[in-house]
Structure formats: C-alpha cells, structure tokens
C-alpha cells in the first residue's frame, strides 16, 4: 500500500530545504568575510563589472541583431518588388490572377538566391487578410489576421522568424527557423495596400553573422573588463596592504597604550598608597611629638614654674628680684600654656573604630575642652563611614579650622557641616560674625601655615580644600572622593 505525504510533511520538507539554503548562504558569507579586502573586492567587482559588461554586450548584440534583421527586411522587400510584383497580372474586372502560369513563375523563384539566403516559400495576402496564393497551397482562401500581417497591410515592412507562434508552420519551417518578411506588394494611387507579400528566406548566413557579432562583442567586453578589473585589483591590493600595516600599527599602539594605562594605574595606586602611608606616618609623628612635649618639656617647665613660685613665696626676697622673678614666672606660664595647647592639638584621641561623624564630634569635644566654646554640628543622615585614616584626616581638619577661627576671629559663631553627594564627602568649617583681622606678620604667617597644612592633609586623600573669606567671617570646605 503506497503512503501519501500530507501537508505537514510537505511543510517540513520545505522548511528543511529553506534551512539548508540559509545555512549555505551563511557559510558563504562567513567564508567571504574571512578573505582579505583585496579578495573581497575582487569577488564583488567581478560580479558587478562582468554583470554590467555582459549587459552592455547583450544590448550591443541585440542592436546588431535588430540592425541585421532590418537590413534583411529591406532587402527582402526589394526582392519582392523586383521579382514577384512584375509577375502579377489583372483580369478585365481588375482582380488579380493567380493561375497556373503565375504559380509556375513563382516556383521558379523558390530556391533562388545566394547560399544561405534562398527563398523557400512565397505567400500573397489580400487586403482583408485572405490567403490568395501560397507556393505549397496551404491555407489558400482562409482569412487570418495577425500582428505582422496587419503591419504589412498598413504599409510597413516586418521581419519575423518561423519559430515565433503566429500561424501553423510545417515541421521543416519550424526546424529551419526561416526568416519571414512581410511587406506591401501592390498599392493603389491613394497608398492603400491591395496585396501584401510574404517570403520565407533561409537565415543560416544571417544567424551566423549575428552569432559572430555577438561573440565578438562579448570577447571585446571580456578583453576590456579583465585589464580594468586587474588594475583595480592591484590598486585595492596595494591599498589593502597599507590598511593592514596601519591596522597592525594601530593594534600595536593600542597594545602599548593599554600597557601604559595598566602601568599608570599601578603607579597611581602605588602613589595613592604612598600618600596614605605618608599621611599615616605624619599623624603618628605629630602624635609622638605631642606626647614627647607633654611628657618631656611640659614637665620640666612645670617644675620650673613650681620652683619660681616657691622662690616668690619667700619673705626675705628683695623687691627687685621679686619683680624679675614675677616677670619670669609669667613668661614661663605663658610658654607652658602655649605648649599645652600645641601638645593637646597634636595628641590624637582613640580613632581606631570610630565613624566619620564620631571623629568630627570628638574634634568638637576637644575644641570645647581647649577653648570652652561650643560649636553647632549638622550631619546628613546616612553617613556611616568608618575609615580610620579618613577619620584622622577629618579630625585634624575640623580641629585646625576651629582653632584658626578661634585665634583670628574670636567671638564669631562657629558651625561644622558634613554631607555626602554624588560620591563626594563635603565637610565645611564656618564662622559667622566679623571678618578676621590679623594684627601682626606673625599671625599672618601662622594663618597661612594653618591653611597650607589643611590643604596638604586633604590632598593626601585625593581631595580638595577651598577657603572662602567673607565680610562676615570665613568658610573652609573639604571635598573628598569616597569609593563605594
């Protein structure tokens, strides 16, 4: 029992064939894309150039064929006027006679002419499309109108081939592909066609000429295309080599740039680490200096102050010495107070595990212990950074800013604000009231050194510090990048 395939099987088969076609196209595209630029250009240019040249060749061959057929038609029409028209005779009533004598005369024309251009058949048509005469007697008396015959009856000369379907042909005529030439044979005084003639000519010579002309045109096109395409290929190949060299140079440059970028990043990380380590070492040194001052020089000066106080308390001390010792005691007390302030600013509290906010609060607490002045603090919600080195930096920055304000603008209202925005931590120390007035060059130099130390401390963490003096005080702002 034979099984029949259903629609589902047919669809599956078509899908499989389409999939194979697309796969073949993808493979061909991938193979072409792997070629060099010159070879890709050669393939594309070959398709375009040979396609255009082939179109030009076919167009030229078609024009040659048209010209040859037109010339053959003109020659055939002339042969009909010279050979057939004189044989026509009219009866007394004006009708044309197609008798035995006319048939014998026409038969003598059949087979005449040069080799390959001989007449093989003759037909004569009346003005209404009726077949009046045929050498072989086919379709005589039948009326048949077709495009070529209508054109001939209208006064035109038309060339066709027996291979084109117009009416019935014998097998010999179809196999030989004879030329059919339709032309006016007899016209009246007004130019109306009374009889139209049709002759069949052998087309061997004409077809050979057309084929030769087509072959010559194609050869010429090929001979023109190949050198042109070769020249273009050489130019593109040379350009492709230049492009490949430039591409290789760019790749090497890119590789060098990437290596340099990696090296720069490594050096930048090393520099950042070195800067942070230097900041840590600086803070340790300052802490050690503060501790040494507190445990060494301050203790000695305290003993000196106590000894001077004991001397001043004796009753047998002359007044001149008492006055000198009193001035010396005041100088030692002032020096001791300044050293204590310096030592208190250098010694760090415990900042190992505190957050940034707690470090700022410790700086404000230390400032309160030193000066007795309270400072307003504003901190945005959500700031819970716990970086030991950053806490030390901000502790120093806030305390230094408050002490500068206290020294040079005592009496101004002070405020510290801390905020976080777009990956940056902002800490500002501001005082409001009167503009600071520095009375001596020493105070100016001391203020300048304070600002320089603040900027250096902030820069060690990759940040920036800005100072804005105003008529009602000043603002110091530190901007520190925070990597999340």
C-alpha positions in Angstrom: 0.0 0.0 0.0 1.5 3.3 -1.0 1.6 6.1 1.6 0.9 9.7 0.6 2.6 12.7 2.2 0.4 15.1 3.9 0.6 18.9 4.2 2.6 18.7 7.4 5.3 16.6 5.8 5.4 18.9 2.8 5.9 22.0 5.0 8.6 20.2 7.0 10.4 19.3 3.7 10.2 23.0 2.5 11.4 24.2 5.9 14.4 21.8 5.8 15.2 23.0 2.2 15.0 26.6 3.3 17.1 25.9 6.3 19.8 24.3 4.1 19.7 27.3 1.8 20.1 29.8 4.6 22.9 27.7 6.1 24.7 27.6 2.8 24.3 31.4 2.4 25.6 31.9 6.0 28.6 29.7 5.2 29.4 31.5 2.0 29.1 34.9 3.8 31.4 33.7 6.6 33.9 32.4 4.0 33.9 35.7 2.1 34.2 37.8 5.3 37.4 35.8 6.2 39.1 36.8 3.0 41.3 39.8 2.6 40.0 43.2 1.5 41.5 42.8 -1.9 39.9 39.3 -2.5 36.6 40.6 -1.2 36.8 43.5 -3.7 37.8 41.1 -6.5 34.7 39.0 -5.9 32.4 42.0 -5.6 33.9 43.9 -8.5 33.9 40.8 -10.7 30.2 40.3 -10.2 29.5 44.0 -10.8 31.9 44.6 -13.7 31.1 41.4 -15.5 27.4 41.8 -14.9 27.5 45.3 -16.3 29.7 44.4 -19.2 27.6 41.4 -20.0 24.5 43.7 -20.1 26.4 46.0 -22.4 27.4 43.1 -24.6 23.8 41.7 -24.8 22.5 45.1 -25.5 25.1 45.6 -28.3 24.3 42.2 -29.7 20.6 42.9 -29.6 21.2 46.2 -31.5 23.3 44.4 -34.1 20.7 41.7 -34.5 18.0 44.4 -34.9 20.1 46.2 -37.5 20.7 42.9 -39.4 17.1 42.0 -39.4 16.1 45.5 -40.5 18.6 45.2 -43.4 17.3 41.7 -44.3 13.7 43.1 -44.2 14.6 45.9 -46.6 16.4 43.6 -48.9 13.5 41.1 -48.9 11.0 43.8 -49.6 13.2 45.0 -52.5 13.4 41.4 -53.8 9.6 41.1 -53.7 9.1 44.3 -55.6 11.7 43.2 -58.2 10.9 39.5 -58.5 7.2 39.0 -57.6 5.4 42.2 -58.3 6.2 42.2 -62.1 4.7 38.7 -62.3 1.2 39.8 -61.1 -1.5 40.2 -63.8 -5.0 41.5 -63.6 -8.1 40.4 -65.3 -10.6 42.7 -67.1 -12.6 43.2 -63.9 -9.4 44.4 -62.1 -8.9 41.3 -60.0 -5.5 39.7 -59.7 -5.0 36.4 -61.4 -3.2 33.6 -59.5 -3.4 31.0 -62.2 -1.1 28.1 -63.2 1.2 30.4 -65.2 1.7 32.6 -62.1 2.3 29.5 -60.0 5.0 28.2 -62.4 6.7 31.7 -62.4 6.8 31.9 -58.7 8.0 28.3 -58.3 11.0 29.3 -60.5 11.9 31.9 -57.8 11.8 29.3 -55.0 15.3 28.2 -54.2 16.9 31.1 -56.0 19.4 33.4 -54.3 22.8 33.2 -52.6 23.7 30.3 -50.4 22.1 30.7 -47.0 19.7 33.4 -48.3 17.5 31.5 -50.7 13.7 31.9 -50.9 11.9 28.8 -49.6 8.3 29.9 -49.7 6.1 32.7 -51.1 2.6 33.8 -49.9 0.4 36.6 -51.1 -2.4 38.1 -48.9 -5.4 40.1 -49.9 -6.3 43.4 -48.1 -8.8 41.6 -45.8 -6.2 39.0 -44.6 -7.3 36.2 -47.0 -4.6 34.0 -48.3 -4.6 34.5 -52.1 -1.6 32.4 -53.0 0.9 30.0 -51.5 3.6 28.1 -53.2 2.7 25.0 -51.3 -1.0 25.7 -51.5 -1.6 25.7 -47.7 -4.5 27.7 -46.2 -5.4 29.3 -49.6 -8.8 31.0 -49.2 -8.6 31.2 -45.4 -8.8 34.6 -43.7 -6.3 35.1 -40.9 -5.1 38.4 -39.4 -2.1 38.6 -37.0 0.1 41.4 -35.9 2.8 41.1 -38.6 0.3 40.8 -41.4 -1.7 43.8 -40.1 1.5 45.9 -40.1 2.3 44.8 -43.7 -1.2 45.7 -44.8 -0.7 49.1 -43.2 2.4 49.7 -45.4 5.2 48.6 -43.1 7.9 46.0 -43.6 8.1 43.5 -40.8 10.8 40.8 -40.2 9.9 37.8 -38.1 11.0 34.1 -37.6 9.1 31.0 -38.2 9.9 29.9 -34.6 7.5 32.6 -33.3 3.9 31.4 -33.0 1.7 33.3 -35.5 0.0 30.6 -37.5 0.6 27.0 -38.4 4.0 26.0 -39.8 5.4 22.9 -41.2 8.0 20.9 -39.3 10.6 21.9 -41.8 9.9 25.6 -41.4 10.0 25.3 -37.6 13.3 23.4 -37.6 14.9 25.7 -40.1 13.9 28.9 -38.3 13.5 30.7 -41.6 13.1 34.5 -41.8 9.6 35.7 -42.6 9.5 39.1 -44.4 6.1 40.8 -44.7 5.9 43.8 -47.0 3.4 45.7 -49.2 3.3 44.2 -52.7 0.7 46.3 -54.5 -0.7 49.6 -53.5 -3.3 51.9 -55.2 -3.0 55.5 -56.1 -4.1 56.6 -52.6 -1.4 54.4 -51.0 -3.8 51.7 -49.8 -2.2 48.2 -49.8 -4.1 45.9 -52.1 -1.7 42.9 -51.8 0.8 42.0 -49.1 3.6 39.6 -49.8 5.4 37.2 -47.5 8.6 35.4 -48.4 10.5 32.8 -46.4 14.3 33.2 -46.5 17.0 30.9 -45.3 18.6 32.6 -42.3 21.8 30.5 -42.0 24.1 33.2 -43.1 22.3 35.9 -41.1 22.3 33.8 -38.0 26.0 33.1 -38.4 26.7 36.8 -38.8 24.6 37.6 -35.7 26.3 34.9 -33.7 29.7 36.1 -34.8 28.9 39.7 -34.0 27.6 38.6 -30.5 30.7 36.6 -29.9 33.0 39.4 -31.0 31.1 41.9 -28.7 31.4 39.5 -25.8 35.1 38.9 -26.4 35.7 42.7 -26.6 33.8 43.2 -23.4 35.8 40.5 -21.7 39.1 41.9 -23.0 38.1 45.4 -21.7 36.8 44.1 -18.4 39.8 41.9 -17.4 42.5 44.5 -17.7 40.3 47.1 -15.9 39.4 44.7 -13.2 43.1 43.6 -12.8 44.2 47.2 -12.5 41.5 47.9 -9.9 42.5 44.7 -8.0 46.2 45.8 -7.9 45.2 49.2 -6.6 42.9 47.8 -4.0 45.5 45.1 -3.0 48.1 47.8 -2.5 45.7 49.8 -0.5 44.7 46.7 1.4 48.4 46.2 2.4 48.6 49.8 3.5 45.5 49.3 5.6 46.8 46.1 7.1 50.0 47.8 8.0 48.2 50.7 9.5 45.8 48.3 11.3 48.8 46.4 12.7 50.4 49.7 13.8 47.2 50.7 15.5 46.9 47.4 17.2 50.5 47.8 18.5 49.8 51.4 19.5 46.6 50.2 21.3 48.5 47.4 23.0 51.2 49.9 24.1 48.5 52.3 25.3 46.8 49.5 27.3 50.2 48.5 28.8 50.9 52.2 29.6 47.4 52.5 31.1 47.9 49.4 33.3 51.3 50.7 34.3 49.9 54.2 35.1 47.1 52.6 37.1 49.7 50.6 39.0 51.8 53.6 39.6 48.7 55.7 40.6 47.7 53.0 43.1 51.3 52.9 44.5 51.3 56.8 44.7 47.9 56.7 46.5 49.1 54.1 48.9 52.4 56.0 49.4 50.4 59.2 50.0 48.1 57.5 52.5 51.1 55.9 54.3 52.8 59.3 54.4 49.7 60.7 55.9 49.6 57.9 58.5 53.2 58.4 59.3 52.8 62.2 59.6 49.9 61.7 62.0 51.9 59.2 64.1 54.9 61.7 64.1 52.6 64.5 65.2 51.1 62.3 67.9 54.6 61.3 69.0 55.7 65.0 69.1 52.7 65.9 71.2 53.4 63.0 73.6 57.1 64.0 73.8 56.2 67.6 74.5 53.6 66.6 77.2 55.9 64.1 78.9 59.2 66.0 78.5 59.3 69.7 78.0 56.0 70.4 79.7 57.0 68.5 82.8 60.3 70.4 83.0 58.6 73.8 82.6 56.0 72.8 85.2 58.9 72.1 87.7 60.5 75.4 86.8 57.1 77.2 87.4 56.7 75.5 90.7 60.3 76.4 91.7 59.8 80.0 90.8 56.5 80.1 92.7 58.4 78.7 95.8 61.0 81.4 95.4 58.4 84.2 95.2 56.7 82.9 98.3 59.8 83.5 100.5 59.7 86.7 102.7 63.3 87.7 102.6 63.4 88.2 98.8 64.3 91.7 97.8 61.7 93.7 95.8 63.9 94.0 92.7 64.4 90.3 92.5 60.8 89.6 93.3 59.8 91.7 90.3 62.2 90.0 88.0 61.1 86.5 89.2 57.5 87.5 88.7 58.1 88.5 85.1 60.0 85.3 84.5 57.1 83.3 86.1 54.6 85.0 83.8 56.8 84.2 80.8 57.1 80.5 81.8 53.4 80.3 82.5 52.5 81.7 79.0 55.0 79.4 77.4 53.7 76.5 79.3 50.1 77.3 78.3 51.1 77.6 74.6 53.0 74.3 74.7 50.0 72.6 76.3 47.7 73.9 73.6 50.1 72.7 70.9 50.5 69.3 72.6 46.7 69.0 73.1 46.3 69.6 69.3 48.9 67.1 68.3 47.9 64.2 70.6 45.1 62.2 68.9 42.2 60.5 70.7 41.4 56.9 70.1 40.1 56.9 66.5 40.6 53.3 65.6 37.0 52.2 65.2 35.0 55.4 65.1 33.0 56.7 62.2 33.5 60.0 60.4 30.7 61.6 62.3 32.1 60.4 65.7 35.6 61.7 64.7 34.1 65.1 64.0 32.2 65.0 67.3 35.5 64.2 69.1 37.1 67.2 67.4 34.3 69.4 68.6 34.6 67.9 72.1 38.3 68.5 72.2 37.8 72.1 71.0 35.3 72.6 73.8 37.9 71.3 76.3 40.6 73.7 75.0 38.6 76.8 74.4 35.3 76.3 76.3 33.3 77.2 73.2 30.5 75.1 71.8 30.1 74.5 68.0 26.9 73.7 66.1 27.2 70.4 64.1 25.0 69.5 61.1 25.4 66.0 59.6 23.3 64.5 56.8 21.5 61.3 57.6 23.0 58.0 56.3 26.7 58.9 56.7 28.2 55.9 58.5 31.7 55.8 57.0 34.3 54.0 59.1 37.7 54.6 57.7 40.5 55.0 60.2 42.8 57.2 58.1 39.9 59.4 56.9 38.6 59.8 60.5 42.1 61.1 61.5 42.2 63.5 58.5 38.8 65.0 59.2 39.6 65.2 62.9 42.7 67.2 62.2 40.9 69.3 59.5 38.0 70.3 61.8 40.1 70.9 64.8 42.6 73.0 62.9 39.8 75.0 61.2 38.1 75.7 64.6 41.4 76.7 66.2 42.3 79.1 63.4 38.9 80.7 63.7 39.3 80.9 67.5 42.7 82.5 67.2 41.9 85.1 64.5 38.2 85.7 64.8 37.4 85.1 68.5 33.8 85.8 69.3 32.4 84.6 65.9 29.7 82.0 65.9 31.1 78.7 64.5 29.4 75.8 62.7 30.5 72.5 61.2 28.5 70.7 58.5 29.1 67.3 56.9 27.2 66.0 53.8 27.5 63.3 51.1 26.6 63.9 47.4 27.5 62.0 44.2 30.4 60.0 45.6 31.9 63.0 47.4 32.1 63.8 51.1 31.8 67.5 51.9 33.0 68.9 55.3 32.8 72.6 56.0 34.1 74.7 58.9 32.5 78.2 59.0 32.4 81.1 61.4 29.9 84.0 61.3 30.3 87.4 62.8 33.1 89.8 61.9 35.8 89.3 59.3 39.1 88.1 60.8 41.7 90.9 61.3 45.4 89.8 61.6 47.2 92.3 63.6 50.8 91.2 63.0 53.0 89.5 60.4 53.4 86.5 62.8 49.7 85.9 62.8 49.5 86.2 59.0 52.3 83.6 58.6 50.7 81.4 61.2 47.3 81.6 59.4 48.9 80.9 56.1 50.7 77.8 57.5 47.5 76.6 59.0 45.7 76.7 55.7 48.7 75.0 53.9 48.6 72.2 56.4 44.9 71.7 56.0 45.2 71.6 52.2 48.1 69.2 52.3 46.2 66.9 54.7 43.1 66.9 52.4 45.2 66.4 49.2 46.8 63.3 50.8 43.4 61.6 50.4 42.9 62.8 46.8 40.5 65.6 47.8 40.5 69.4 47.5 40.2 72.2 50.0 38.7 75.6 49.3 38.8 78.7 51.5 36.2 81.4 51.1 36.9 84.6 53.1 33.8 86.8 53.5 32.9 90.1 55.1 31.0 88.3 57.9 33.5 85.5 58.5 35.1 82.7 56.5 34.3 79.1 55.3 36.8 76.3 54.7 35.4 73.4 52.7 37.0 70.0 52.2 35.8 67.8 49.3 36.9 64.1 49.5 36.1 61.4 46.9 34.6 58.3 48.5 34.8 55.0 46.6 31.8 52.8 47.3 
